[in-house]
């Protein structure tokens, strides 16, 4: 019997087979799902901001793309997963509000998604599926059995990646 493990906002969790991970209401936040197909160890982070570098004191590594991905890799490896086998699936990074100014600082969803892509590339983790952008929220479920990612969107149904 598998358990659906909830990942909160600015949170990250690692699960073993047969368990699954879910996070609700990804708006401008990005859900990062990492998978090792051999051990079936999965990881999910729900990040809010692209980088911890501008923050002097950060108690929560899961809040930022740079620190969350590193922590997720470390926790998965402690369960026997190998980074060389990982692949990623990412979702979220929406532009939830329309702004009259074209201020890039306001485009937090886009900046989050870009940061996640860059960090994964630097770490040598390929992205198998990328469902980012748009102007709508998403709820995601990530399954350890086969690395399947379900994306549920209000008014748009369910999509499988």
C-alpha positions as CSV (number, residue, x, y, z in Angstrom):
1,X,0.0,0.0,0.0
2,X,1.5,3.3,-1.0
3,X,1.3,6.6,0.9
4,X,0.8,10.0,-0.7
5,X,3.3,12.3,1.1
6,X,2.4,16.0,1.2
7,X,5.1,18.6,0.4
8,X,4.2,22.0,1.7
9,X,5.3,25.4,0.4
10,X,9.0,26.0,0.8
11,X,9.3,22.4,1.8
12,X,11.0,19.2,0.4
13,X,10.6,15.5,0.9
14,X,12.1,12.3,-0.3
15,X,10.1,9.1,-0.8
16,X,10.9,5.4,-1.4
17,X,8.9,3.1,-3.6
18,X,5.9,2.6,-3.5
19,X,5.1,6.0,-2.0
20,X,4.2,9.1,-4.0
21,X,4.8,12.8,-3.4
22,X,2.3,15.7,-3.9
23,X,2.3,19.5,-3.6
24,X,-0.7,21.7,-3.8
25,X,-1.2,25.1,-5.4
26,X,2.0,25.8,-7.3
27,X,1.6,29.4,-8.6
28,X,4.8,31.3,-9.2
29,X,6.5,28.6,-7.1
30,X,8.2,25.7,-8.9
31,X,7.8,22.0,-8.1
32,X,11.0,20.2,-8.7
33,X,10.7,16.4,-9.0
34,X,13.9,14.2,-9.1
35,X,13.9,10.5,-9.8
36,X,16.3,7.6,-9.8
37,X,14.8,5.0,-12.0
38,X,17.0,2.2,-10.6
39,X,16.2,2.6,-6.8
40,X,12.8,4.3,-7.5
41,X,13.8,7.0,-4.9
42,X,11.9,10.2,-5.6
43,X,12.3,13.7,-4.3
44,X,10.2,16.8,-4.5
45,X,10.8,20.4,-3.6
46,X,8.3,23.3,-3.6
47,X,10.5,26.3,-4.1
48,X,9.4,30.0,-3.7
49,X,12.4,32.0,-4.9
50,X,15.3,31.5,-7.4
51,X,18.3,32.2,-5.1
52,X,19.3,32.3,-1.5
53,X,22.3,34.5,-2.3
54,X,20.6,37.8,-1.6
55,X,19.3,36.6,1.8
56,X,21.6,37.1,4.7
57,X,20.1,34.6,7.1
58,X,18.3,31.6,5.6
59,X,16.9,29.0,7.9
60,X,14.9,27.3,5.3
61,X,16.9,25.6,2.5
62,X,13.7,24.4,0.7
63,X,12.6,28.0,0.0
64,X,15.2,28.7,-2.7
65,X,16.0,26.8,-6.0
66,X,19.8,26.8,-5.4
67,X,19.7,25.4,-1.8
68,X,16.6,23.1,-2.3
69,X,18.0,21.2,-5.2
70,X,21.3,20.5,-3.5
71,X,19.5,19.4,-0.3
72,X,17.1,17.1,-2.3
73,X,20.1,15.5,-4.1
74,X,21.8,14.9,-0.8
75,X,18.8,13.4,0.9
76,X,18.1,11.1,-2.0
77,X,21.7,9.9,-2.1
78,X,21.5,9.1,1.6
79,X,18.7,6.7,0.6
80,X,20.9,4.9,-1.9
81,X,20.0,6.9,-5.1
82,X,22.8,8.0,-7.4
83,X,22.8,11.5,-8.9
84,X,24.3,10.2,-12.2
85,X,21.0,8.4,-12.8
86,X,18.6,11.2,-11.8
87,X,16.3,13.0,-14.1
88,X,14.0,15.9,-13.3
89,X,10.4,16.9,-14.1
90,X,9.4,20.5,-13.2
91,X,6.1,22.3,-13.0
92,X,4.8,25.7,-11.9
93,X,6.5,29.0,-12.4
94,X,3.3,30.7,-13.5
95,X,2.7,34.5,-13.8
96,X,-0.2,34.6,-11.4
97,X,-0.9,38.4,-11.6
98,X,-0.7,40.8,-14.4
99,X,1.4,43.9,-13.8
100,X,1.2,47.1,-15.7
101,X,4.9,47.6,-15.5
102,X,7.3,45.2,-17.3
103,X,9.5,45.0,-14.2
104,X,11.4,41.7,-14.3
105,X,11.5,41.6,-10.5
106,X,7.8,40.9,-10.7
107,X,8.2,38.0,-13.0
108,X,9.0,35.6,-10.1
109,X,7.5,32.5,-11.7
110,X,9.6,32.9,-14.8
111,X,12.8,33.7,-12.7
112,X,12.1,30.6,-10.6
113,X,11.8,28.3,-13.6
114,X,14.9,29.7,-15.2
115,X,16.9,29.3,-12.0
116,X,15.7,25.7,-11.6
117,X,16.7,24.9,-15.2
118,X,20.1,26.5,-14.8
119,X,20.9,24.7,-11.5
120,X,19.8,21.3,-12.8
121,X,22.0,21.8,-15.9
122,X,25.0,22.8,-13.7
123,X,24.4,19.6,-11.7
124,X,24.2,17.5,-14.8
125,X,20.6,16.4,-14.1
126,X,18.5,16.2,-17.4
127,X,15.0,17.6,-17.4
128,X,12.6,15.0,-18.9
129,X,9.4,17.2,-18.6
130,X,8.9,20.9,-18.2
131,X,5.4,22.3,-17.6
132,X,6.1,25.8,-16.5
133,X,4.7,29.3,-17.3
134,X,1.2,30.3,-18.0
135,X,-1.1,32.1,-15.6
136,X,-2.7,29.3,-13.7
137,X,-1.9,27.3,-10.6
138,X,-1.1,23.6,-10.6
139,X,-1.2,20.7,-8.1
140,X,1.3,17.9,-8.9
141,X,1.7,14.2,-7.9
142,X,4.9,12.4,-8.5
143,X,5.0,8.6,-8.4
144,X,8.0,6.5,-7.4
145,X,6.8,3.4,-9.3
146,X,7.7,4.9,-12.7
147,X,8.5,8.6,-12.3
148,X,5.1,9.6,-13.6
149,X,4.1,13.2,-12.9
150,X,0.4,14.1,-12.8
151,X,-0.4,17.8,-13.1
152,X,-3.9,18.9,-12.1
153,X,-5.0,22.3,-13.2
154,X,-8.3,23.9,-12.3
155,X,-10.5,24.1,-15.4
156,X,-7.8,22.3,-17.5
157,X,-8.1,18.8,-16.2
158,X,-5.2,16.4,-15.6
159,X,-2.0,16.0,-17.7
160,X,0.5,13.2,-17.4
161,X,4.2,13.8,-18.0
